[in-house]
């Protein structure tokens, strides 16, 4: 999997969300893991939009 | 987002978004989670959404709470997607409901907010075995969005 990081020279864009350290990480929740794995199965079967692949 | 939406919070990594749905069924904590995956060499994020079960601390997607705030919830999810993609502009976000009716809800949310979303995102839907640009009144099985290259 490619490294994901915000580009250091990327302009910071204002967002609508409130930033809070009280927000938990739900990355290990079984439901979200299951859904993410299902998405991978779907995309490996059906692929991505051709238009987006041409621009990569 | 022009449509009414809930206030929502995230933390520094912008992968988890939380908000409260308030209505006749009380206050229900809603969680949006962007989870990275790789398919065929392409890294993307899956959008997951569900209710937090306060007793178990786990996500429950199949529960139907019906706080009569469907459009507000969908506008909130759309706004969170805009926030997320503003920070990860080169990464696709995939969304599919746990059931066809849930997928249809996502579709309605996109259609209701399309004018605003389409200014910033390219939106694709999967229908009859292929991906195409999102159009209203087409029943899609899944969605992919990515920040427009402006």
Backbone of each chain as ProteinMPNN parsed JSONL, in Angstrom:
{"seq_chain_A": "XXXXXXXXXXXXXXXXXXXXXXXXXXXXXXXXXXXXXXXXXXXXXXXXXXXXXXXX", "coords_chain_A": {"N_chain_A": [[0.864, -1.193, 0.0], [0.553, 2.219, -0.837], [2.401, 4.878, 0.715], [0.614, 7.028, 2.748], [0.268, 10.371, 3.098], [-0.121, 13.732, 4.088], [0.826, 16.182, 1.777], [3.785, 17.995, 2.32], [4.104, 20.533, 1.349], [1.554, 21.269, 0.878], [-1.209, 23.396, 0.72], [-2.933, 24.391, 3.601], [-6.216, 23.55, 4.004], [-9.26, 24.97, 4.971], [-11.59, 23.304, 7.045], [-14.896, 22.018, 7.748], [-15.309, 20.566, 10.014], [-15.051, 20.229, 13.575], [-12.032, 20.112, 15.251], [-10.981, 17.682, 17.444], [-9.366, 16.167, 20.147], [-10.706, 14.342, 21.563], [-12.078, 12.659, 19.936], [-12.464, 9.349, 19.163], [-10.539, 6.614, 17.77], [-11.853, 4.524, 15.403], [-10.862, 2.522, 13.896], [-10.329, -0.15, 14.417], [-12.766, -1.281, 14.769], [-14.945, -4.003, 14.286], [-17.037, -3.833, 12.415], [-16.347, -1.697, 10.666], [-13.981, -2.673, 9.621], [-14.892, -4.953, 8.303], [-16.562, -3.819, 6.357], [-14.706, -2.349, 4.894], [-13.108, -4.378, 3.884], [-14.961, -5.684, 2.274], [-15.337, -3.702, 0.378], [-12.91, -3.728, -0.903], [-12.993, -6.265, -2.068], [-15.078, -5.853, -3.893], [-14.022, -3.846, -5.572], [-11.762, -5.075, -6.559], [-12.939, -6.965, -8.086], [-14.543, -5.481, -9.891], [-13.087, -3.264, -10.65], [-11.89, 0.155, -11.229], [-13.179, 3.431, -12.217], [-12.569, 3.958, -15.654], [-11.834, 6.431, -16.635], [-10.585, 7.644, -14.476], [-8.384, 6.07, -14.194], [-6.898, 6.63, -16.419], [-5.781, 9.039, -15.879], [-3.849, 8.559, -14.067]], "CA_chain_A": [[0.0, 0.0, 0.0], [1.408, 3.394, -0.905], [2.417, 5.695, 1.913], [-0.355, 8.105, 2.678], [0.604, 11.483, 3.981], [-0.432, 15.026, 3.496], [2.047, 16.74, 1.2], [4.29, 19.012, 3.23], [3.92, 21.869, 0.807], [0.147, 21.435, 0.551], [-1.851, 24.493, 1.431], [-3.902, 23.894, 4.56], [-7.553, 23.944, 3.6], [-10.186, 25.015, 6.096], [-12.627, 22.277, 7.003], [-16.073, 22.335, 8.547], [-15.322, 19.783, 11.245], [-14.348, 20.667, 14.782], [-10.939, 19.19, 15.542], [-11.009, 17.364, 18.874], [-8.587, 14.986, 20.529], [-11.628, 13.408, 22.23], [-12.649, 11.742, 18.946], [-11.763, 8.063, 19.21], [-10.232, 5.93, 16.518], [-12.698, 3.34, 15.241], [-10.232, 1.708, 12.854], [-10.346, -1.575, 14.775], [-14.128, -1.774, 14.941], [-15.176, -5.102, 13.333], [-17.935, -3.423, 11.333], [-15.626, -0.897, 9.667], [-13.018, -3.557, 8.97], [-15.672, -5.805, 7.393], [-17.006, -3.013, 5.216], [-13.539, -1.999, 4.081], [-12.705, -5.589, 3.164], [-15.969, -5.892, 1.227], [-15.084, -2.726, -0.685], [-11.731, -4.232, -1.631], [-13.474, -7.372, -2.91], [-15.884, -5.274, -4.968], [-13.171, -3.11, -6.521], [-10.881, -6.033, -7.24], [-13.777, -7.647, -9.076], [-15.12, -4.581, -10.889], [-12.162, -2.22, -11.068], [-12.158, 1.575, -10.985], [-13.566, 4.127, -13.457], [-11.474, 4.066, -16.637], [-11.45, 7.839, -16.737], [-9.666, 7.961, -13.391], [-7.161, 5.302, -14.396], [-6.119, 7.271, -17.497], [-5.118, 10.221, -15.335], [-2.876, 8.181, -13.047]], "C_chain_A": [[0.895, 1.235, 0.0], [1.335, 4.154, 0.397], [1.41, 6.814, 1.733], [0.082, 9.202, 3.613], [0.191, 12.756, 3.281], [0.869, 15.593, 2.959], [2.499, 17.907, 2.057], [4.07, 20.407, 2.682], [2.459, 22.139, 0.442], [-0.434, 22.552, 1.381], [-2.901, 23.913, 2.366], [-5.263, 24.44, 4.17], [-8.456, 23.918, 4.816], [-11.228, 23.919, 5.941], [-13.759, 22.691, 7.92], [-16.067, 21.647, 9.903], [-14.613, 20.524, 12.371], [-13.246, 19.641, 15.034], [-10.922, 18.937, 17.048], [-10.2, 16.101, 19.133], [-9.46, 13.963, 21.258], [-12.231, 12.408, 21.25], [-11.803, 10.473, 18.912], [-11.437, 7.567, 17.806], [-11.052, 4.635, 16.459], [-12.128, 2.393, 14.189], [-10.257, 0.221, 13.145], [-11.753, -2.12, 15.01], [-14.422, -2.837, 13.876], [-16.053, -4.704, 12.162], [-17.169, -2.655, 10.253], [-14.586, -1.737, 8.93], [-13.736, -4.417, 7.928], [-16.08, -5.019, 6.149], [-15.839, -2.669, 4.295], [-13.073, -3.213, 3.273], [-13.693, -5.906, 2.04], [-15.745, -4.929, 0.061], [-13.91, -3.184, -1.546], [-12.153, -5.367, -2.57], [-14.228, -6.836, -4.121], [-14.981, -4.64, -6.021], [-12.18, -4.027, -7.227], [-11.649, -6.791, -8.307], [-14.157, -6.71, -10.216], [-14.191, -3.476, -11.371], [-12.637, -0.819, -10.707], [-12.607, 2.234, -12.292], [-12.375, 4.298, -14.389], [-10.922, 5.479, -16.714], [-10.411, 8.199, -15.672], [-8.348, 7.21, -13.567], [-6.283, 5.964, -15.466], [-5.277, 8.405, -16.943], [-4.03, 9.88, -14.337], [-1.461, 8.072, -13.638]], "O_chain_A": [[1.875, 1.298, 0.742], [0.331, 4.09, 1.107], [1.366, 7.465, 0.69], [0.247, 8.968, 4.811], [0.159, 12.84, 2.054], [1.907, 15.495, 3.615], [1.678, 18.723, 2.477], [3.873, 21.356, 3.44], [2.161, 23.127, -0.228], [-0.19, 22.649, 2.583], [-3.673, 23.041, 1.97], [-5.44, 25.649, 4.022], [-8.429, 22.969, 5.6], [-11.69, 23.642, 4.834], [-13.615, 23.586, 8.753], [-16.739, 22.091, 10.834], [-13.707, 21.327, 12.147], [-13.504, 18.437, 15.031], [-10.855, 19.881, 17.835], [-10.334, 15.101, 18.428], [-9.015, 12.85, 21.539], [-12.83, 11.417, 21.669], [-10.597, 10.514, 18.667], [-11.985, 8.036, 16.809], [-10.959, 3.777, 17.337], [-12.851, 1.552, 13.655], [-10.211, -0.59, 12.22], [-11.919, -3.275, 15.402], [-14.177, -2.606, 12.692], [-15.85, -5.173, 11.042], [-17.324, -2.931, 9.063], [-14.345, -1.527, 7.741], [-13.248, -4.587, 6.81], [-15.955, -5.508, 5.026], [-15.97, -2.697, 3.071], [-12.689, -3.08, 2.111], [-13.287, -6.352, 0.967], [-15.938, -5.292, -1.1], [-13.927, -3.039, -2.768], [-11.722, -5.422, -3.722], [-14.037, -7.311, -5.241], [-15.156, -4.869, -7.218], [-11.804, -3.773, -8.372], [-11.079, -7.21, -9.315], [-14.1, -7.1, -11.382], [-14.466, -2.824, -12.378], [-13.624, -0.628, -9.997], [-12.432, 1.654, -13.363], [-11.302, 4.73, -13.967], [-9.717, 5.694, -16.84], [-9.478, 8.96, -15.932], [-7.304, 7.688, -13.124], [-5.058, 5.86, -15.413], [-4.2, 8.703, -17.459], [-3.36, 10.769, -13.813], [-0.513, 7.761, -12.917]]}, "seq_chain_B": "XXXXXXXXXXXXXXXXXXXXXXXXXXXXXXXXXXXXXXXXXXXXXXXXXXXXXXXXXXXXXXXXXXXXXXXXXXXXXXXXXXXXXXXXXXXXXXXXXXXXXXXXXXXXXXXXXXXXXXXXXXXXXXXXXXXXXXXXXXXXXXXXXXXXXX", "coords_chain_B": {"N_chain_B": [[-21.86, 23.384, 2.838], [-25.072, 23.709, 1.714], [-27.493, 22.627, 2.546], [-29.129, 21.905, 5.674], [-27.09, 20.755, 8.291], [-25.579, 18.603, 10.787], [-23.429, 19.685, 13.439], [-20.105, 18.498, 13.554], [-17.322, 16.467, 14.593], [-13.8, 15.787, 14.325], [-10.615, 14.082, 14.552], [-7.041, 14.702, 14.564], [-6.125, 13.067, 12.477], [-8.132, 12.935, 10.652], [-9.641, 10.701, 9.966], [-11.722, 9.686, 11.361], [-15.006, 10.659, 12.031], [-17.434, 12.227, 14.025], [-20.793, 12.683, 15.132], [-23.87, 13.864, 16.644], [-27.072, 12.598, 16.256], [-30.163, 14.038, 16.629], [-33.409, 13.646, 17.794], [-36.835, 12.363, 17.754], [-36.236, 9.809, 18.708], [-34.358, 10.254, 20.548], [-30.917, 11.0, 21.426], [-28.55, 9.988, 19.197], [-25.429, 8.678, 18.688], [-23.427, 9.104, 15.89], [-21.119, 7.637, 13.65], [-18.574, 8.223, 11.3], [-16.246, 6.665, 9.278], [-13.209, 6.608, 7.635], [-11.486, 4.255, 5.897], [-8.439, 2.968, 4.89], [-7.625, 1.076, 2.003], [-6.295, -1.222, -0.427], [-6.748, -1.938, -3.765], [-6.109, -3.916, -6.494], [-3.655, -2.622, -6.754], [-4.26, 0.026, -6.388], [-4.612, 2.549, -4.076], [-7.169, 3.499, -1.886], [-9.905, 4.99, -0.013], [-12.361, 3.527, 2.078], [-15.635, 4.513, 2.818], [-17.191, 4.273, 5.809], [-20.162, 4.013, 7.771], [-22.144, 4.345, 10.648], [-24.245, 3.667, 13.572], [-23.227, 4.326, 16.893], [-23.226, 1.928, 19.302], [-23.906, 2.483, 22.489], [-23.769, 0.818, 24.675], [-22.198, -1.408, 23.977], [-20.075, -0.226, 22.746], [-19.51, -0.568, 20.14], [-19.96, -0.427, 16.543], [-23.087, -0.234, 14.958], [-24.681, -0.945, 12.132], [-27.017, -1.821, 10.975], [-29.177, -1.145, 12.469], [-32.221, 0.661, 12.711], [-32.882, 3.77, 13.469], [-34.343, 6.076, 13.0], [-34.679, 9.082, 13.423], [-36.035, 11.043, 12.174], [-34.469, 12.694, 10.631], [-33.174, 12.311, 8.265], [-32.256, 13.663, 5.873], [-30.655, 15.627, 6.954], [-28.686, 14.128, 8.171], [-27.538, 12.922, 5.905], [-26.562, 15.184, 4.581], [-24.651, 15.919, 6.418], [-22.855, 13.783, 6.297], [-22.014, 14.133, 3.642], [-20.705, 16.578, 3.889], [-18.613, 15.853, 5.576], [-17.221, 14.162, 3.866], [-16.363, 16.012, 1.982], [-14.646, 17.519, 3.606], [-12.737, 15.524, 4.262], [-11.693, 14.783, 1.724], [-10.584, 17.173, 0.996], [-8.253, 17.19, 2.342], [-7.019, 14.922, 1.474], [-6.581, 14.945, -1.488], [-5.937, 13.408, -3.718], [-6.867, 10.885, -3.498], [-9.209, 8.298, -3.943], [-12.571, 7.916, -2.692], [-14.637, 5.396, -1.591], [-17.999, 4.236, -1.435], [-20.629, 2.285, -0.176], [-23.777, 1.072, 0.712], [-24.854, -1.021, 3.483], [-27.009, -2.465, 2.816], [-29.179, -2.718, -0.09], [-31.152, -0.714, 0.189], [-29.907, 1.055, 1.893], [-27.781, 1.839, 0.278], [-29.223, 3.188, -1.595], [-30.049, 5.323, -0.056], [-27.633, 6.7, 0.255], [-27.345, 7.427, -2.387], [-29.514, 9.159, -2.68], [-28.676, 11.144, -0.973], [-26.404, 12.098, -2.314], [-27.603, 13.006, -4.663], [-29.286, 15.014, -3.651], [-27.475, 16.891, -2.76], [-26.009, 17.486, -4.937], [-25.311, 19.672, -6.625], [-23.621, 21.235, -5.072], [-21.698, 19.376, -4.274], [-20.642, 18.55, -6.746], [-19.154, 20.681, -7.568], [-16.768, 20.406, -6.382], [-16.061, 17.728, -6.323], [-15.494, 14.834, -8.369], [-17.901, 12.535, -9.186], [-18.724, 9.166, -9.253], [-20.79, 6.417, -10.237], [-21.645, 2.95, -9.821], [-23.129, 0.882, -12.1], [-25.01, -1.49, -13.846], [-22.743, -3.194, -14.357], [-20.617, -1.402, -14.824], [-18.629, 1.581, -14.305], [-19.687, 4.979, -14.199], [-20.145, 8.516, -14.765], [-21.905, 10.156, -12.175], [-25.412, 10.309, -12.291], [-28.634, 11.702, -11.779], [-31.522, 9.766, -10.814], [-30.715, 7.213, -11.539], [-30.217, 3.939, -10.517], [-27.729, 3.05, -8.528], [-25.104, 0.739, -7.539], [-22.868, 1.219, -6.055], [-20.504, 3.8, -5.067], [-17.975, 6.116, -6.09], [-15.814, 8.735, -5.264], [-13.744, 11.577, -6.001], [-11.526, 14.263, -5.47], [-11.86, 17.106, -7.542], [-9.592, 18.11, -10.098], [-8.616, 21.177, -9.991]], "CA_chain_B": [[-23.032, 22.587, 2.486], [-26.207, 24.598, 1.871], [-28.517, 21.944, 3.334], [-28.853, 21.873, 7.1], [-26.335, 19.592, 8.712], [-25.166, 18.599, 12.181], [-22.031, 19.953, 13.767], [-19.407, 17.23, 13.701], [-15.929, 16.597, 15.035], [-12.839, 14.801, 13.876], [-9.342, 14.306, 15.204], [-5.968, 15.186, 13.685], [-5.879, 12.243, 11.296], [-9.298, 13.113, 9.769], [-10.173, 9.419, 9.513], [-12.921, 9.409, 12.152], [-15.87, 11.82, 12.212], [-18.543, 11.873, 14.912], [-21.817, 13.69, 15.385], [-25.072, 13.377, 17.319], [-28.379, 12.75, 15.616], [-31.105, 14.371, 17.698], [-34.779, 13.601, 17.306], [-37.814, 11.67, 18.597], [-35.646, 8.616, 19.323], [-33.309, 10.688, 21.465], [-29.621, 11.372, 20.846], [-27.843, 8.808, 18.699], [-24.091, 9.041, 18.213], [-23.139, 8.577, 14.556], [-19.682, 7.576, 13.35], [-18.118, 8.079, 9.912], [-14.857, 6.223, 9.339], [-12.538, 6.4, 6.353], [-10.526, 3.177, 6.103], [-7.607, 2.769, 3.701], [-7.467, -0.244, 1.448], [-5.648, -1.227, -1.732], [-7.351, -2.909, -4.673], [-5.413, -3.93, -7.79], [-2.545, -1.665, -6.748], [-4.765, 1.384, -6.194], [-5.007, 2.845, -2.697], [-8.37, 4.319, -1.776], [-10.517, 4.887, 1.317], [-13.762, 3.129, 2.165], [-16.44, 5.296, 3.761], [-18.08, 3.474, 6.645], [-21.05, 4.855, 8.568], [-23.062, 3.589, 11.484], [-24.571, 4.162, 14.902], [-22.434, 3.776, 17.981], [-23.981, 1.302, 20.391], [-23.261, 2.992, 23.701], [-23.553, -0.285, 25.627], [-21.103, -2.284, 23.543], [-18.958, 0.564, 22.205], [-19.266, -0.992, 18.765], [-20.798, 0.184, 15.518], [-24.226, -1.019, 14.51], [-25.131, -0.313, 10.896], [-28.309, -2.3, 10.514], [-30.249, -0.607, 13.3], [-32.943, 1.79, 12.101], [-33.281, 4.587, 14.615], [-35.352, 7.002, 12.473], [-34.854, 10.318, 14.172], [-36.697, 11.989, 11.258], [-33.441, 13.673, 10.224], [-32.412, 11.641, 7.21], [-31.577, 14.607, 4.969], [-29.623, 16.322, 7.733], [-27.595, 13.164, 8.32], [-26.872, 12.768, 4.608], [-25.799, 16.413, 4.333], [-23.497, 15.881, 7.325], [-21.898, 12.833, 5.706], [-21.451, 14.781, 2.448], [-19.761, 17.606, 4.341], [-17.421, 15.155, 6.078], [-16.482, 13.695, 2.686], [-15.678, 17.182, 1.425], [-13.525, 17.806, 4.501], [-11.731, 14.48, 4.123], [-11.033, 14.855, 0.413], [-9.798, 18.409, 0.913], [-6.944, 16.866, 2.915], [-6.472, 13.808, 0.69], [-7.222, 15.243, -2.772], [-5.59, 12.483, -4.803], [-7.304, 9.547, -3.11], [-10.643, 8.037, -4.134], [-13.38, 7.449, -1.564], [-15.654, 4.422, -2.032], [-19.115, 4.102, -0.493], [-21.709, 1.365, -0.519], [-24.563, 0.773, 1.899], [-24.868, -2.427, 3.92], [-28.149, -3.076, 2.115], [-29.554, -1.889, -1.256], [-31.885, 0.489, 0.588], [-28.917, 1.989, 2.444], [-27.073, 2.408, -0.869], [-30.145, 4.149, -2.192], [-29.991, 6.515, 0.792], [-26.429, 7.428, -0.149], [-27.659, 7.987, -3.702], [-30.394, 10.303, -2.461], [-27.858, 12.182, -0.371], [-25.581, 12.687, -3.364], [-28.492, 13.733, -5.575], [-29.785, 16.225, -2.974], [-26.379, 17.837, -2.556], [-25.16, 17.315, -6.11], [-24.777, 20.93, -7.169], [-22.493, 21.659, -4.242], [-20.667, 18.335, -4.318], [-20.035, 18.468, -8.079], [-18.2, 21.79, -7.75], [-15.483, 20.035, -5.774], [-15.77, 16.302, -6.476], [-15.989, 13.996, -9.468], [-18.688, 11.471, -8.548], [-19.01, 8.045, -10.139], [-21.658, 5.373, -9.719], [-21.504, 1.651, -10.489], [-24.46, 0.474, -12.566], [-24.95, -2.455, -14.968], [-21.382, -3.704, -14.556], [-19.577, -0.44, -15.18], [-18.603, 2.878, -13.638], [-19.972, 6.133, -15.056], [-20.376, 9.744, -14.008], [-23.179, 10.09, -11.451], [-26.581, 11.026, -12.802], [-29.839, 11.484, -10.969], [-32.527, 8.801, -11.281], [-30.11, 5.933, -11.902], [-29.994, 3.171, -9.291], [-26.353, 2.573, -8.497], [-24.743, -0.241, -6.515], [-21.755, 1.734, -5.242], [-20.081, 5.126, -5.487], [-16.583, 6.538, -5.901], [-15.632, 10.174, -5.468], [-12.377, 12.07, -5.896], [-11.449, 15.713, -5.593], [-11.606, 17.58, -8.892], [-8.318, 18.802, -10.32], [-9.048, 22.525, -10.398]], "C_chain_B": [[-24.283, 23.435, 2.768], [-27.304, 23.954, 2.706], [-28.1, 21.929, 4.801], [-28.095, 20.606, 7.449], [-26.003, 19.71, 10.194], [-23.734, 19.119, 12.298], [-21.349, 18.608, 13.978], [-17.938, 17.474, 14.023], [-15.08, 15.501, 14.419], [-11.565, 15.006, 14.685], [-8.28, 14.609, 14.146], [-5.806, 14.362, 12.406], [-7.015, 12.309, 10.268], [-9.832, 11.793, 9.226], [-11.494, 9.072, 10.214], [-13.709, 10.699, 12.36], [-17.05, 11.384, 13.076], [-19.528, 13.029, 14.997], [-23.005, 13.031, 16.055], [-26.289, 13.642, 16.458], [-29.393, 12.962, 16.739], [-32.525, 14.381, 17.135], [-35.685, 12.833, 18.256], [-37.26, 10.431, 19.296], [-34.498, 8.973, 20.27], [-32.044, 11.095, 20.729], [-28.861, 10.108, 20.471], [-26.485, 9.261, 18.18], [-23.818, 8.324, 16.899], [-21.635, 8.655, 14.295], [-19.465, 7.416, 11.848], [-16.647, 7.704, 9.988], [-14.319, 5.972, 7.944], [-11.406, 5.4, 6.584], [-9.753, 2.923, 4.81], [-7.565, 1.297, 3.3], [-6.773, -0.095, 0.105], [-6.293, -2.307, -2.582], [-6.645, -2.804, -6.023], [-4.326, -2.853, -7.871], [-2.962, -0.222, -6.527], [-5.185, 1.56, -4.732], [-6.197, 3.795, -2.706], [-8.848, 4.229, -0.337], [-11.962, 4.427, 1.183], [-14.466, 4.023, 3.189], [-17.358, 4.338, 4.496], [-18.911, 4.402, 7.503], [-21.966, 3.982, 9.407], [-23.325, 4.274, 12.814], [-23.636, 3.529, 15.927], [-23.377, 3.201, 19.03], [-23.265, 1.653, 21.691], [-22.918, 1.85, 24.656], [-22.341, -1.125, 25.251], [-19.875, -1.508, 23.087], [-18.626, 0.216, 20.773], [-20.278, -0.342, 17.825], [-21.901, -0.778, 15.1], [-24.796, -0.322, 13.291], [-26.555, -0.684, 10.539], [-29.479, -1.777, 11.349], [-30.919, 0.56, 12.564], [-33.497, 2.623, 13.234], [-34.362, 5.59, 14.234], [-35.631, 8.181, 13.388], [-35.469, 11.408, 13.313], [-35.712, 13.057, 10.781], [-32.561, 13.119, 9.108], [-31.616, 12.619, 6.366], [-30.447, 15.326, 5.693], [-28.41, 15.401, 7.925], [-26.829, 13.029, 7.009], [-26.044, 14.0, 4.269], [-24.554, 16.452, 5.212], [-22.429, 14.936, 6.779], [-21.225, 13.462, 4.49], [-20.408, 15.824, 2.844], [-18.476, 16.967, 4.866], [-16.572, 14.635, 4.918], [-15.725, 14.861, 2.046], [-14.477, 17.56, 2.279], [-12.397, 16.806, 4.273], [-10.977, 14.62, 2.81], [-10.261, 16.148, 0.228], [-8.382, 18.158, 1.433], [-6.253, 15.731, 2.17], [-7.014, 13.922, -0.74], [-6.934, 14.245, -3.884], [-6.099, 11.069, -4.56], [-8.811, 9.404, -3.317], [-11.296, 7.584, -2.832], [-14.505, 6.584, -2.121], [-16.747, 4.345, -0.977], [-20.148, 3.137, -1.05], [-22.464, 1.063, 0.762], [-24.499, -0.706, 2.244], [-26.008, -3.197, 3.282], [-28.453, -2.203, 0.9], [-30.308, -0.618, -0.851], [-30.94, 1.524, 1.202], [-28.122, 2.647, 1.32], [-27.941, 3.464, -1.539], [-30.185, 5.441, -1.369], [-28.773, 7.361, 0.445], [-26.692, 8.135, -1.484], [-28.521, 9.231, -3.555], [-29.605, 11.465, -1.868], [-26.991, 12.875, -1.404], [-26.449, 13.545, -4.271], [-28.969, 15.05, -4.946], [-28.715, 17.293, -2.844], [-25.485, 17.95, -3.791], [-24.535, 18.617, -6.614], [-23.546, 21.378, -6.389], [-21.341, 20.655, -4.325], [-19.9, 18.4, -5.632], [-19.076, 19.629, -8.366], [-16.802, 21.356, -7.318], [-15.065, 18.588, -6.05], [-16.249, 15.769, -7.817], [-16.653, 12.795, -8.799], [-19.019, 10.405, -9.583], [-19.933, 7.055, -9.438], [-21.458, 4.091, -10.501], [-22.895, 1.112, -10.804], [-24.293, -0.397, -13.791], [-23.505, -2.748, -15.357], [-20.358, -2.684, -15.014], [-19.714, 0.841, -14.372], [-18.926, 3.967, -14.646], [-20.182, 7.341, -14.168], [-21.794, 9.693, -13.409], [-24.242, 10.915, -12.155], [-27.747, 10.755, -11.866], [-30.721, 10.415, -11.625], [-31.936, 7.532, -11.88], [-29.838, 5.205, -10.593], [-28.623, 2.516, -9.315], [-26.131, 1.563, -7.372], [-23.669, 0.286, -5.578], [-21.306, 3.066, -5.827], [-18.577, 5.308, -5.24], [-16.545, 8.044, -6.13], [-14.15, 10.498, -5.34], [-12.409, 13.576, -6.122], [-11.166, 16.105, -7.038], [-10.215, 18.228, -8.945], [-8.67, 20.184, -10.856], [-7.879, 23.35, -10.944]], "O_chain_B": [[-24.527, 23.83, 3.908], [-27.975, 24.633, 3.484], [-26.915, 21.938, 5.136], [-28.416, 19.521, 6.965], [-26.13, 20.782, 10.785], [-22.938, 19.002, 11.366], [-21.952, 17.683, 14.522], [-17.392, 18.545, 13.757], [-15.574, 14.437, 14.045], [-11.443, 15.987, 15.42], [-8.598, 14.753, 12.965], [-5.398, 14.891, 11.372], [-6.88, 11.805, 9.153], [-10.414, 11.763, 8.141], [-12.279, 8.265, 9.716], [-13.16, 11.707, 12.805], [-17.601, 10.301, 12.882], [-19.146, 14.198, 14.94], [-23.142, 11.808, 16.044], [-26.511, 14.759, 15.992], [-29.472, 12.17, 17.678], [-32.805, 15.037, 16.132], [-35.353, 12.663, 19.429], [-37.754, 10.042, 20.355], [-33.763, 8.099, 20.731], [-32.086, 11.485, 19.563], [-28.568, 9.267, 21.322], [-26.41, 10.139, 17.32], [-23.957, 7.105, 16.8], [-20.973, 9.621, 14.676], [-20.097, 6.577, 11.206], [-15.879, 8.36, 10.692], [-14.902, 5.216, 7.167], [-10.487, 5.657, 7.361], [-10.352, 2.69, 3.76], [-7.482, 0.403, 4.142], [-6.671, 1.006, -0.437], [-6.377, -3.462, -2.165], [-6.591, -1.729, -6.621], [-4.108, -2.253, -8.923], [-2.111, 0.666, -6.483], [-6.014, 0.807, -4.221], [-6.218, 4.775, -3.45], [-8.28, 3.491, 0.469], [-12.692, 4.872, 0.298], [-13.953, 4.255, 4.284], [-18.197, 3.674, 3.888], [-18.436, 5.457, 7.922], [-22.503, 2.988, 8.917], [-22.729, 5.299, 13.144], [-23.301, 2.348, 15.836], [-24.222, 3.911, 19.575], [-22.16, 1.179, 21.955], [-21.909, 1.899, 25.358], [-21.551, -1.507, 26.115], [-18.77, -2.05, 23.041], [-17.599, 0.639, 20.242], [-21.295, 0.207, 18.248], [-21.672, -1.973, 14.914], [-25.338, 0.777, 13.403], [-27.235, 0.084, 9.858], [-30.639, -1.95, 10.974], [-30.255, 1.341, 11.883], [-34.466, 2.234, 13.886], [-35.212, 5.922, 15.06], [-36.675, 8.262, 14.034], [-35.428, 12.581, 13.684], [-36.1, 14.202, 10.555], [-31.371, 13.419, 9.022], [-30.418, 12.424, 6.162], [-29.401, 15.6, 5.104], [-27.263, 15.842, 7.851], [-25.598, 13.023, 7.01], [-24.944, 13.879, 3.729], [-23.516, 16.964, 4.794], [-21.241, 15.255, 6.8], [-20.011, 13.345, 4.319], [-19.359, 15.937, 2.21], [-17.381, 17.479, 4.63], [-15.343, 14.666, 4.984], [-14.581, 14.706, 1.62], [-13.413, 17.884, 1.751], [-11.24, 17.193, 4.11], [-9.747, 14.578, 2.794], [-9.368, 16.215, -0.616], [-7.432, 18.823, 1.02], [-5.03, 15.6, 2.233], [-7.817, 13.09, -1.162], [-7.63, 14.242, -4.9], [-5.796, 10.157, -5.33], [-9.59, 10.272, -2.921], [-10.661, 6.956, -1.985], [-15.235, 7.004, -3.019], [-16.47, 4.382, 0.222], [-20.491, 3.172, -2.232], [-21.846, 0.82, 1.798], [-24.138, -1.537, 1.411], [-25.981, -4.425, 3.212], [-28.024, -1.05, 0.86], [-30.13, 0.433, -1.467], [-31.15, 2.727, 1.049], [-27.819, 3.839, 1.375], [-27.45, 4.498, -1.991], [-30.338, 6.528, -1.926], [-28.863, 8.585, 0.352], [-26.309, 9.289, -1.678], [-28.289, 10.239, -4.224], [-29.834, 12.624, -2.214], [-26.852, 14.098, -1.382], [-26.085, 14.671, -4.61], [-29.046, 16.075, -5.623], [-29.028, 18.483, -2.82], [-24.359, 18.441, -3.714], [-23.362, 18.645, -6.986], [-22.561, 21.839, -6.966], [-20.173, 21.03, -4.432], [-18.672, 18.317, -5.648], [-18.28, 19.562, -9.303], [-15.794, 21.861, -7.812], [-13.879, 18.257, -6.018], [-17.279, 16.197, -8.337], [-16.052, 12.124, -7.96], [-19.533, 10.711, -10.66], [-19.873, 6.874, -8.222], [-21.142, 4.121, -11.69], [-23.722, 0.911, -9.915], [-23.51, -0.07, -14.683], [-23.099, -2.58, -16.506], [-19.316, -3.067, -15.547], [-20.776, 1.142, -13.828], [-18.502, 3.903, -15.8], [-20.374, 7.207, -12.959], [-22.742, 9.248, -14.054], [-24.01, 12.055, -12.559], [-27.825, 9.698, -11.24], [-30.664, 10.2, -12.836], [-32.604, 6.848, -12.655], [-29.288, 5.79, -9.66], [-28.395, 1.547, -10.038], [-26.869, 1.535, -6.387], [-23.572, -0.154, -4.432], [-21.68, 3.42, -6.946], [-18.001, 4.735, -4.314], [-17.159, 8.56, -7.064], [-13.399, 9.794, -4.664], [-13.233, 14.085, -6.882], [-10.318, 15.495, -7.689], [-9.74, 18.809, -7.969], [-8.984, 20.338, -12.036], [-8.065, 24.504, -11.33]]}, "name": "protein", "num_of_chains": 2, "seq": "XXXXXXXXXXXXXXXXXXXXXXXXXXXXXXXXXXXXXXXXXXXXXXXXXXXXXXXXXXXXXXXXXXXXXXXXXXXXXXXXXXXXXXXXXXXXXXXXXXXXXXXXXXXXXXXXXXXXXXXXXXXXXXXXXXXXXXXXXXXXXXXXXXXXXXXXXXXXXXXXXXXXXXXXXXXXXXXXXXXXXXXXXXXXXXXXXXXXXXXXXXXXXX"}
